[in-house]
Amino acid sequence: MVRAKLWLQCAAVFDPVSPVLVQPAIIGWEGKNRRVDLTIERPFKGEELLQRMKGWVTTDPREVIAAVQPEGFLKVYEQGELMVEADSQNQLERIQERLREKFGDRVFLEFQHG
């Protein structure tokens, strides 16, 4: 498995940005008949995190996901960083080319070595 960091153009400052999950979502319940003191922490999955960027980046996150999916997938790592994973370096390079063709320099991958 190989990976690359996903960068998108910020709609506010037009610099490259990469979404980072700072803390997991905390989900609780409201009980109709009694108080329910249960909560669970659940991190977003890669696609969920990217979809939350709608309006904050200059591209439609769904279109970015569609460009990645034929050969890779989005994953949130332990430190919260959003990465694209694929089985081979060649697949990552093809994903990068699809992103370049569709979005120009507004979306790109930073390849991770090591």
Residue frames as a rotation matrix with the C-alpha (Angstrom) as fourth column:
MET 1
0.585 0.811 0.000 0.00
0.811 -0.585 0.000 0.00
0.000 0.000 -1.000 0.00
VAL 2
-0.659 -0.729 0.185 1.30
0.734 -0.677 -0.057 3.46
0.166 0.098 0.981 -0.94
ARG 3
0.377 0.822 -0.426 -0.11
0.887 -0.453 -0.088 6.81
-0.265 -0.345 -0.900 0.06
ALA 4
-0.635 -0.470 0.613 -0.08
0.611 -0.791 0.026 10.49
0.472 0.391 0.790 -0.77
LYS 5
-0.515 0.430 -0.742 -1.39
0.502 -0.550 -0.667 13.56
-0.695 -0.716 0.068 1.04
LEU 6
-0.017 0.632 0.775 -4.33
0.970 -0.177 0.166 15.28
0.242 0.755 -0.610 -0.67
TRP 7
-0.702 -0.214 -0.679 -4.12
0.387 -0.916 -0.111 19.06
-0.598 -0.340 0.726 -1.11
LEU 8
0.117 0.797 0.592 -6.99
0.987 -0.162 0.023 21.32
0.114 0.581 -0.806 -2.25
GLN 9
-0.712 -0.344 0.613 -7.22
0.358 -0.928 -0.105 25.03
0.605 0.144 0.783 -2.91
CYS 10
-0.522 0.482 -0.704 -8.83
0.721 -0.193 -0.666 26.96
-0.457 -0.855 -0.247 -0.03
ALA 11
0.119 0.686 0.718 -11.79
0.907 -0.369 0.202 29.08
0.404 0.627 -0.666 -1.13
ALA 12
0.869 0.243 -0.431 -10.92
0.443 -0.771 0.458 31.84
-0.221 -0.589 -0.777 1.38
VAL 13
0.473 -0.774 -0.421 -7.18
-0.339 -0.601 0.724 32.38
-0.813 -0.200 -0.547 0.94
PHE 14
0.890 0.016 -0.456 -6.52
-0.448 0.216 -0.867 30.31
0.084 0.976 0.199 -2.22
ASP 15
-0.245 -0.956 0.159 -3.56
-0.970 0.240 -0.048 28.51
0.008 -0.166 -0.986 -0.64
PRO 16
-0.171 0.143 -0.975 -3.24
-0.220 0.959 0.180 24.71
0.960 0.245 -0.133 -0.71
VAL 17
-0.225 0.171 0.959 -4.91
-0.974 -0.001 -0.228 23.15
-0.038 -0.985 0.166 2.35
SER 18
-0.534 0.092 -0.841 -5.43
-0.104 0.979 0.174 19.59
0.839 0.180 -0.513 3.53
PRO 19
0.430 0.772 0.467 -8.27
-0.606 -0.137 0.784 18.74
0.669 -0.620 0.409 5.93
VAL 20
-0.733 -0.618 -0.285 -7.20
-0.121 0.531 -0.839 17.38
0.670 -0.580 -0.464 9.31
LEU 21
0.427 0.843 -0.327 -9.51
0.201 0.264 0.943 15.69
0.881 -0.469 -0.057 11.79
VAL 22
-0.306 -0.551 0.776 -8.72
-0.578 -0.541 -0.611 17.48
0.757 -0.636 -0.153 15.07
GLN 23
-0.783 0.110 0.613 -10.97
-0.485 0.510 -0.711 15.30
-0.390 -0.853 -0.346 17.21
PRO 24
-0.873 0.484 0.061 -13.55
0.445 0.739 0.506 12.57
0.200 0.469 -0.860 16.56
ALA 25
-0.333 0.867 0.372 -17.23
-0.459 -0.493 0.739 13.38
0.824 0.075 0.562 16.34
ILE 26
-0.986 0.133 0.104 -19.05
-0.041 0.412 -0.910 12.81
-0.164 -0.902 -0.400 19.63
ILE 27
-0.458 0.864 -0.208 -22.47
-0.287 0.077 0.955 11.30
0.841 0.497 0.212 19.13
GLY 28
-0.955 0.232 0.184 -25.09
-0.135 0.213 -0.968 11.11
-0.263 -0.949 -0.172 21.86
TRP 29
-0.548 0.837 0.003 -28.77
0.589 0.383 0.711 10.45
0.594 0.391 -0.703 22.22
GLU 30
-0.742 0.498 0.448 -31.75
-0.653 -0.688 -0.316 12.43
0.151 -0.527 0.836 23.42
GLY 31
-0.885 0.437 -0.161 -34.25
0.459 0.878 -0.139 10.20
0.080 -0.196 -0.977 25.20
LYS 32
-0.352 0.851 0.390 -37.98
-0.084 -0.444 0.892 10.83
0.932 0.281 0.228 24.95
ASN 33
0.647 0.723 -0.241 -38.85
0.097 0.235 0.967 9.30
0.756 -0.649 0.082 28.34
ARG 34
0.863 -0.416 -0.287 -35.60
0.330 0.033 0.944 9.58
-0.383 -0.909 0.165 30.29
ARG 35
0.553 -0.772 -0.312 -32.08
-0.790 -0.605 0.096 10.94
-0.263 0.193 -0.945 30.19
VAL 36
0.936 -0.333 0.116 -29.69
0.353 0.875 -0.332 8.77
0.010 0.352 0.936 28.19
ASP 37
0.647 -0.754 -0.113 -26.08
-0.575 -0.579 0.578 9.32
-0.502 -0.309 -0.808 29.28
LEU 38
0.368 -0.532 0.762 -24.40
0.585 0.770 0.255 7.53
-0.723 0.352 0.595 26.42
THR 39
0.682 -0.232 -0.694 -21.93
-0.621 -0.685 -0.381 9.01
-0.387 0.690 -0.612 23.99
ILE 40
0.543 -0.594 0.594 -19.60
0.653 0.743 0.145 7.48
-0.527 0.309 0.791 21.47
GLU 41
0.160 -0.582 -0.797 -16.61
-0.536 -0.729 0.425 9.01
-0.829 0.360 -0.429 19.73
ARG 42
0.449 0.015 0.893 -16.31
0.618 0.717 -0.323 8.18
-0.645 0.697 0.313 16.10
PRO 43
-0.466 -0.658 -0.591 -13.78
-0.057 -0.645 0.762 9.61
-0.883 0.389 0.263 13.67
PHE 44
0.556 0.577 -0.599 -14.89
-0.622 -0.189 -0.760 10.53
-0.551 0.795 0.254 10.18
LYS 45
0.332 -0.431 0.839 -13.93
0.673 0.731 0.109 8.23
-0.660 0.529 0.533 7.35
GLY 46
-0.649 -0.760 -0.025 -11.90
0.515 -0.463 0.722 9.76
-0.560 0.456 0.692 4.53
GLU 47
-0.569 0.496 0.656 -14.81
0.626 -0.256 0.737 10.51
0.533 0.830 -0.164 2.23
GLU 48
0.478 0.784 -0.396 -16.87
0.853 -0.307 0.422 11.94
0.209 -0.539 -0.816 5.11
LEU 49
0.063 -0.548 -0.834 -14.08
0.606 -0.643 0.469 14.32
-0.793 -0.535 0.291 6.09
LEU 50
-0.875 -0.427 0.231 -13.55
0.425 -0.444 0.789 15.51
-0.234 0.788 0.570 2.52
GLN 51
-0.221 0.874 0.434 -17.29
0.776 -0.112 0.621 16.03
0.591 0.474 -0.653 1.98
ARG 52
0.463 0.349 -0.815 -17.33
0.832 -0.488 0.264 18.35
-0.306 -0.800 -0.516 5.01
MET 53
-0.502 -0.761 -0.411 -15.01
0.504 -0.644 0.576 20.68
-0.702 0.082 0.707 3.06
LYS 54
-0.123 0.530 0.839 -17.77
0.960 -0.151 0.236 21.64
0.252 0.834 -0.491 0.59
GLY 55
0.838 0.443 0.318 -17.75
0.406 -0.896 0.177 25.41
0.364 -0.020 -0.931 0.29
TRP 56
0.758 -0.623 -0.192 -14.36
-0.103 -0.406 0.908 25.72
-0.643 -0.669 -0.373 2.00
VAL 57
-0.409 -0.862 0.298 -12.41
0.232 0.218 0.948 24.55
-0.883 0.457 0.111 -1.05
THR 58
-0.323 0.218 -0.921 -12.67
-0.720 -0.688 0.089 25.67
-0.615 0.692 0.379 -4.67
THR 59
-0.744 0.097 -0.661 -13.68
-0.458 0.648 0.609 22.22
0.487 0.756 -0.437 -5.97
ASP 60
0.408 0.898 0.165 -16.65
-0.839 0.297 0.456 19.98
0.360 -0.325 0.874 -5.35
PRO 61
-0.316 -0.605 0.731 -15.46
-0.857 0.513 0.054 17.29
-0.408 -0.609 -0.680 -2.92
ARG 62
0.482 0.561 0.673 -17.71
-0.204 0.819 -0.537 14.69
-0.852 0.121 0.509 -4.60
GLU 63
0.935 -0.183 -0.303 -15.86
-0.303 0.032 -0.953 15.22
0.184 0.983 -0.025 -7.88
VAL 64
-0.035 -0.980 0.195 -12.51
-0.967 -0.016 -0.256 14.81
0.254 -0.197 -0.947 -6.12
ILE 65
-0.100 0.083 0.992 -13.73
-0.584 0.802 -0.126 11.57
-0.806 -0.591 -0.032 -4.54
ALA 66
0.849 0.491 0.198 -14.90
-0.111 0.531 -0.840 10.31
-0.517 0.691 0.505 -7.95
ALA 67
0.633 -0.685 -0.361 -11.45
-0.623 -0.173 -0.763 11.04
0.460 0.708 -0.536 -9.44
VAL 68
-0.303 -0.767 0.565 -9.71
-0.952 0.267 -0.148 9.10
-0.038 -0.583 -0.812 -6.65
GLN 69
0.207 0.546 0.812 -12.03
-0.715 0.650 -0.255 6.10
-0.667 -0.528 0.525 -6.40
PRO 70
0.796 0.173 -0.581 -11.30
-0.546 0.619 -0.564 4.11
0.262 0.766 0.587 -9.55
GLU 71
0.325 -0.771 -0.548 -7.84
0.126 0.610 -0.783 3.18
0.937 0.186 0.295 -8.23
GLY 72
-0.765 -0.638 -0.089 -7.55
0.203 -0.107 -0.973 4.44
0.611 -0.763 0.212 -4.67
PHE 73
0.380 0.883 -0.275 -9.40
0.658 -0.049 0.751 5.47
0.650 -0.466 -0.600 -1.55
LEU 74
-0.013 -0.276 0.961 -9.36
-0.398 -0.880 -0.258 8.21
0.917 -0.386 -0.098 1.05
LYS 75
0.326 0.038 -0.945 -8.27
0.713 0.646 0.272 7.40
0.621 -0.762 0.184 4.58
VAL 76
0.624 -0.138 0.769 -7.90
-0.517 -0.811 0.274 9.44
0.586 -0.568 -0.578 7.78
TYR 77
-0.057 -0.765 -0.642 -4.71
0.276 0.606 -0.746 8.45
0.959 -0.220 0.177 9.60
GLU 78
0.117 0.092 -0.989 -4.09
0.951 0.275 0.139 8.38
0.284 -0.957 -0.056 13.36
GLN 79
-0.696 -0.439 -0.569 -2.86
0.598 -0.792 -0.121 11.98
-0.398 -0.424 0.814 13.48
GLY 80
0.126 0.897 -0.424 -6.01
0.300 -0.442 -0.845 13.09
-0.945 -0.021 -0.325 11.62
GLU 81
-0.481 -0.371 -0.794 -4.41
-0.560 -0.567 0.604 13.72
-0.675 0.735 0.065 8.24
LEU 82
0.645 0.753 0.129 -6.36
-0.273 0.385 -0.882 12.87
-0.713 0.534 0.454 5.09
MET 83
-0.499 -0.862 -0.086 -4.46
-0.504 0.209 0.838 10.63
-0.705 0.461 -0.539 2.66
VAL 84
0.577 0.515 -0.634 -5.08
-0.816 0.386 -0.430 8.87
0.023 0.765 0.643 -0.63
GLU 85
-0.202 -0.606 0.769 -4.08
-0.495 0.741 0.454 5.19
-0.845 -0.290 -0.449 -0.58
ALA 86
0.613 0.312 -0.725 -3.55
-0.784 0.355 -0.510 2.86
0.098 0.881 0.462 -3.52
ASP 87
0.919 -0.227 0.322 -1.98
0.143 0.954 0.263 -0.52
-0.366 -0.195 0.910 -4.17
SER 88
0.181 -0.891 0.417 0.90
0.968 0.237 0.085 0.86
-0.175 0.388 0.905 -6.26
GLN 89
-0.385 -0.450 -0.806 2.85
0.263 -0.891 0.371 4.01
-0.885 -0.070 0.461 -7.05
ASN 90
-0.952 0.055 0.300 1.61
0.294 -0.095 0.951 3.74
0.081 0.994 0.074 -10.65
GLN 91
-0.048 0.998 -0.031 -1.99
0.929 0.056 0.365 3.96
0.366 -0.011 -0.931 -9.43
LEU 92
0.219 0.077 -0.973 -1.20
0.670 -0.737 0.093 7.06
-0.710 -0.672 -0.213 -7.36
GLU 93
-0.757 -0.565 -0.328 0.43
0.131 -0.623 0.771 8.66
-0.640 0.541 0.546 -10.39
ARG 94
-0.705 0.589 0.394 -2.66
0.554 0.113 0.825 7.93
0.442 0.800 -0.406 -12.51
ILE 95
0.279 0.792 -0.543 -4.88
0.959 -0.260 0.114 9.43
-0.051 -0.552 -0.832 -9.79
GLN 96
-0.186 -0.455 -0.871 -2.63
0.389 -0.848 0.360 12.52
-0.902 -0.272 0.335 -9.74
GLU 97
-0.968 -0.188 0.163 -2.97
0.211 -0.273 0.938 12.82
-0.132 0.943 0.304 -13.53
ARG 98
-0.227 0.960 0.161 -6.80
0.846 0.113 0.522 12.56
0.483 0.254 -0.838 -13.33
LEU 99
0.327 0.304 -0.895 -6.84
0.803 -0.589 0.093 15.26
-0.499 -0.748 -0.437 -10.63
ARG 100
-0.569 -0.637 -0.520 -4.57
0.221 -0.728 0.649 17.50
-0.792 0.254 0.555 -12.75
GLU 101
-0.866 0.267 0.423 -6.74
0.441 0.009 0.897 17.02
0.236 0.964 -0.126 -15.86
LYS 102
0.045 0.997 -0.065 -9.98
0.876 -0.008 0.483 17.79
0.481 -0.079 -0.873 -14.01
PHE 103
0.788 0.345 -0.511 -8.88
0.604 -0.598 0.527 20.47
-0.124 -0.724 -0.679 -11.54
GLY 104
0.561 -0.667 0.491 -5.58
-0.038 -0.613 -0.789 21.90
0.827 0.424 -0.369 -12.81
ASP 105
-0.520 -0.847 -0.111 -3.40
0.142 0.042 -0.989 23.02
0.842 -0.530 0.098 -9.89
ARG 106
-0.042 0.595 0.802 -6.37
-0.806 -0.495 0.325 23.34
0.591 -0.633 0.500 -7.47
VAL 107
0.811 0.231 0.537 -6.07
-0.511 0.726 0.460 19.69
-0.284 -0.647 0.707 -6.30
PHE 108
0.252 -0.758 -0.601 -2.88
-0.600 0.365 -0.712 17.64
0.759 0.541 -0.363 -6.12
LEU 109
0.952 -0.022 -0.307 -1.13
0.212 0.769 0.603 14.83
0.223 -0.639 0.736 -4.27
GLU 110
0.265 -0.912 0.314 2.05
-0.930 -0.327 -0.165 15.05
0.253 -0.248 -0.935 -2.22
PHE 111
0.548 -0.068 -0.834 3.70
-0.105 0.983 -0.150 11.66
0.830 0.170 0.532 -2.43
GLN 112
0.707 -0.262 0.656 4.94
-0.684 -0.021 0.729 10.17
-0.177 -0.965 -0.194 0.85
HIS 113
0.241 -0.717 -0.655 8.31
-0.400 0.541 -0.740 8.42
0.884 0.440 -0.156 0.88
GLY 114
-0.640 -0.651 0.407 9.46
-0.653 0.183 -0.734 5.87
0.404 -0.737 -0.543 3.39
